[in-house]
Amino acid sequence: MAKAFNRLTRIAMRKLSAGGKLNEHGITFERLADGDGVFTVNVMVDGLRIHRVVGRESDGATRTQAEEFIAQARNDARHDRLALPRGRKLALSFEDAAHKYLQKLAEEGGRNVNKKRTQLELHLIPFFGMMPLSKITTSDVERYKKHRQEQHAIKSNALNKGCTFKDAAPSAGTVNRELAALSHLFSKAVEWAWLDRRPAKINRLREESGRITYLTIEQVAQLKECAKADSSELIYPFIVIALGSSMRKMEILRLRREHVDTARRVLYIPKAKAGAREQPITDETAEFLEAYVQALPPGTPWLFPSPGAKDGHAIDIRKPFIRVVVAAGLDPKVVVRHTLRHTAITHLVQAGVDLPTVKRVSGHKTLAMVERYSHQNGAHIQSAMDKLESRLSSIARERKISV
């Protein structure tokens, strides 16, 4: 028998002002700042919380569709329950799976556990909640992407009205990293036999190519001079290695004595982003490291020791880096630690090094990632065009002479 609605009526929904909500029988209707309305459902079905966005008024969503969704969810749950063998547990919810995933990942020594925890707890768990992990569909993932993108519009609207938010609107890159965490959870769920197969296909958002910030040769020299004069003993070695290798922050800070081979001019990185690799370094960096390693306190295995740190090595040098950047007359909001990696790779490209070799040095997974460093207005681009012009002109001159 259909439920009677006293609050969530057509007349009441039409009269609802921006920001207002009406809730009845597990269905919520909210009037958005742009005048559109959105229907969501939030009900318990077989002990599982189901929270879904049904759709917008402008897309044709109605209260009846929300009612039909709830009825279908309860009907599906009834069939699933009848088909289950006696004593069979309920399906693992996304929230429970996420917490178990983080725990097992930490036990296995997985990478970026804290970052994944933030992405899951702040965004993914609130959205997918108690939805059964095995029943998440590609459509659900697409709704998540749309939800995160709509947050940009909602925040912009609120800012125009004088409201403030601590978090910046998510970029496509930010959402893609959240989707990467979701994808990894799916893969691990299959590996750990929580699922028979990945439940959904995940399509990433297209990211803007954006201009990469890098330092000029003069800025590099100034940064090094200021690092030498800084009170931190670690910041100068960090900058020298970063610029002379293109390594990432944690790849540098985790370096040990046995990882340094100055004779072959390579550093061994056991836990690189794309897998273990040998990292080539410049002559200047090799000479610096030879003296630096010899000067380390006896018995210290780390190149960046920190006795108070849990692992015995430094995990962050943000404060001294900002000091040095400011001392060099640069903007710390623009020049960050990763800028050193961008700088090394960009100058390799601008020096005319072929992209496959640059990829070998930088440790990128694909050539497409390296191509981002080929700035359209770079001097190396103009130099290449000058060579083309010179060649074509010389051929034309030769033909005139022969005629």
N, C-alpha and C positions, 0 to 999 in steps of 0.2 A: 504494500500500500504506500502510495506517494506521501511524503512528509508535507505538512502544512507549513508555509513560511509566513511569519508575522513581521519580521524585521527586514529580511532580504527580499524585498519586493521590487518590481520595476519602478514604481513611483519613488520609493526611497532611494534607489540607486541613481535615478536621474537627478534627484535633489542633492546628492552627496557632493560636498565641496572638495577641492584639491587637498589631498593628504588624509581625507576621511576614509574610514573603513566600516564595513558591515559584516558581521559574522553570525552564521546560524547553521546548525546541523553539519558542522565540519567544513563549510564552504565560506570563504572570505572574498569579499569584493572590495577593492581599493581604487579610489579615484586618484590618478596620477597628476603630477603638476602640469602636464601637457594637455589635460582634459580627457585623456583616454582612461579606460578602466581595465583592471586585470582581475581575473578569477583564479583563486588558488584553493586547494583542498588540503586539509590536515586532519587525518582520522587514524584511529587504531584499527588494524585488521589482523586478527589472529596474533595479537600481542606485538605486532610490528607497527611502528609509526610510519604512515605514508604522507609525505608532504610534497605536493606537486603543483607546478604552475600549469593551469589548464590553458590559459591564453588571454589575449586582449580582446576587448570589445571591437576594436577596429579590424581585427582579424576574423571576426564572426563568432567569438567565444560567447557562450551564454551560461546562465545558471543551470539550465537543463543539461548541458554537456558536462558540467561539474557533477551533477547528480548521477548521470550515467556512468561517469568515470568511477565514482565511489561504488556504485552497484556492481560494475564489472570487476573491480578490485576484490570485492567481497565474494563474488561468484568464483573468480579464479582461485582465491584462497581456499574456498570450500572444496573445489575439485582437487587442488593440490593436497589438501589435508586428507581427503578420502582415499587418494592414491598412495599415500605414504605407508610404508610398512609400520607395524606397531613398534613403538619405542623410538622411531626415527626422530631426530632433532629438527627443529625449525631451521630454515635456511639462514646462513650467516649474513647478518646485516652489514651494510657498508661501514657503519660506525665501528662495529665490533671488529670487522676485518681490518680497518685502518689502524686501530690500536694494537692488534696482534701483529700486524705488518711492521709497525715501528719497533715493537719489542724484539721481534725476531731479527730485524735488520740490524739493530744495535748489537745483538748477541753475535751475529755473523761478521761484525766489523764492516758493515756497509758504509758507503760514502754519503756525505751530506744528509745525515739523519736529522739533524736539527732543522735544516732548511725544509726538508720534507714534512717534518712535524708541524712547522709553521703553516705550510701550504695546506696541509690536511685539516688542521684544527681551525684555522681562520676562514677557509673557503670551501673546501671539498666536503668535509663532514657536515657543516651546517646545511649544505645544499642537498646531498644525497641521503644523509641521516640514516634512518632505519630501513631504507630500501634494501631488499635482498641483493647481495653482491652479484649473484648469478643472473638476476633479472634486469640489470642495468643495460639499457640498449644504446645504440648509436644515437637515437633520437634524444635520449636523456642527456648524453654528452653534448649534443648540439644545443640543448636547452641551457645547459650550464654555461657554455660559451656565450650564448645570447644574454643570459643573466649577468655575467661578469661585464660584458660590453655595455649593457643598459645601466650599470652602476655609474658609468662615466657620465651619462646624460642626467641621471638623478642627482649626482653630486654637483654637476655644473649648474643645474636648476636651483639647487639649494644655496649654492655659493652666491648666485645672483640675488637671492633673497636675504643675504646677510648671514647665512648659516656657515659653519666651518667644519672641516673634516681633518682628522690627523693623517689619514692615509691618502696618498695621491691616487688619482683615477688609474686603473690598471692599463698598462700598455699591452699590445699584442704579444710582446715578448714575455711579459709577466704571466699572462694567461697561458701561454705555451709551456712555460716551465711548470705551471700547475698541472697542465695536461700530461706533461712528461712524468710527473709524480704519480698521477692516476694510471698511466700506462705501465709504469714499473710495478705498481701494486697489482695490476691484472696479471702481469707476467709471473710475479712471485707467487700469486694465488694459484696459478696453474702448476708451478714448480713444486709448491708445498702441498699439492693435491686438495686444495680447497675448492678448486673448480676443474672441470674437465677441459674447458677451453676458455679463451678470452671472450667475455660476454659482449663486447662492443668494439667497433672500429673507431679510432680516434684520429680525427683530421685536425691538424694544427691550423692556427690562424696565419694569414700572410703578414709578415713583418715588414715594416718600412726599412729600406736599405740604410738610411741615415748616414751622415758623414761621420767617419771615425776620427776622434781627436788624437793627435800625436804631437810630439815635441820636435821642434827644429833642432839642428845641430848646436846652435848657439844656446838654446834653452836647456839642452841636455848638459852642456858644459857648466852652465850656471847652477843647475840642480845638483850636479856632483860636487861643486865647490861648497855649496851651502850644506850638503849632507856631511862633508868632511868636518865642517865647523860645528855640527850639532852635538848636543850632549849625549845622544844615544849612540852606543857602540855598534848597534846592529843596522842602523838605517843606511849607512854608506855601503856596507857589503851587500845589503839587499838590493839597492839601486844598481850597483855595478853588475851583479849577477843577472838581474832582470833585463837590463839593457843589452848585456852581452850574450843573452841566450834566448830571450822571448818567453821565458818560463812564467807560469802562473804563480800567484802569491803563495798558496800552500805547497806547491811543488818546491819552491825555494825554501820555505821555513821548515820543511820536513827533511832537508838534506842532512846526511850523516857523513862522517869522515870517509867511510868505505864507498860512498857514492861518487867520490871525486877522483877522476883519472886525468891529471893535468898532462901526462905524457901523450895521451891520445886526444886530448882536448875534448873530453866528453864528461857529462854528468849522468849518473843512472837515476831514473825516476821510477820507482817500483809501483807507485799508485798514481799514474797520470790519468787524465780524463778519458783518453781513448785507449788506455791500457799501458802497461810498462813499456818504457822506451829509453834509448840512450839519447841524451840531449847534446848536440854539438855546442861548443862555446868558442868565443873569439880568443886570439892569442893573449890580448890584454887581460881578459877575464881569467884565463888559465894562470898567467903570471901572478895576478892578484891573489887567486885562491891558493896557490902554492905557499905564499908567505902567510896568508891568513890562517890556513889550517895549522901550520907549524906554530903559530902564535896562540892557538887555543889552549886553555888550561889542560894539563895532563888528565887523561881519563874522561874527558868530555867527548861523548860520541857525536853530539849535534853541532852543526855549523852555526845555529842560532839558539844557543842554550838559554834556558829560563828556569832556574832551580825551583821557582814557585809554581810553575805550570804543572798540570796533571801529567802530561806526557814528557816533561823535561825540556821541551823546546818552545819557543815563542809561537803563538798562534795568531797574533795580530800586531801590526806596527802602525796602526792608523794615526795615532797622535803624533809620533815623531815625523811621519810622512807629511802630515798636514803642516807641521812647523817648517819643514824644509821647503815645501811648495810655496808657502807664504813668503819665506825668506828669499826665495828665488824670484819673487815678484809675479808669481802665477796664481791663478784662481783655483782654490782647493775644491770648488764645486764642479769644475771642469776637468782638472787634472787629478785623477784618482790613481790608486795603485795599479789598476789594470791598464792605465794609459801607457805605462812602461812597456808592457807587452805589445800594445798597438804600435808604439814608437819603433820598437825593434823590427817588427814584421813589415811595417810601412817602409822603412828605410832599406830593407832587403829588396822589396819590390821596386822602389825608386832607383836602386843601384843597378837594376836590370837583371836581377837573379830570376831565373825561370820559375814559374809558379809550382811545378812539382817539387823542386828543390826547397822552395819556401815552405811548402806543406810538410816536407820531411823535417825541417828545422823547427817549425812552430808546433808540430804535433797535432794539427787539425785533422779531422776525420775525412773531409772532402775538399776538393779543389774549389768548389763553390764558396766555401767559407773563406778561403784565401783570397778569392777574387774581389771580396769586399774592400780589400786594402788597395786595390788599383784605383786610386782617386782620379776622377775624370779630369780634374784641373791640375794634376800633378806635373812636375817638371819632366818626369820620365815619359809621360804621355806626349808632351810637346816634342821632346827629344826624338821619340820614335817617329812622329810625323815629319820632323825635319829630315830624318834619315830616308823616309819614303820619298819626300820631295826631291832630295838630292839624287836618289837612285833614278827616279823617273826623268829628272832633268838631264842626267848624264846620258841616259839611253837616247833621249831625244836629240841631244847634241851629236852623239855618235852617228845617228841616222842622217843628220844634215850633212855631216862631213863626208859620209860615204856617197851621198847623192851628188 
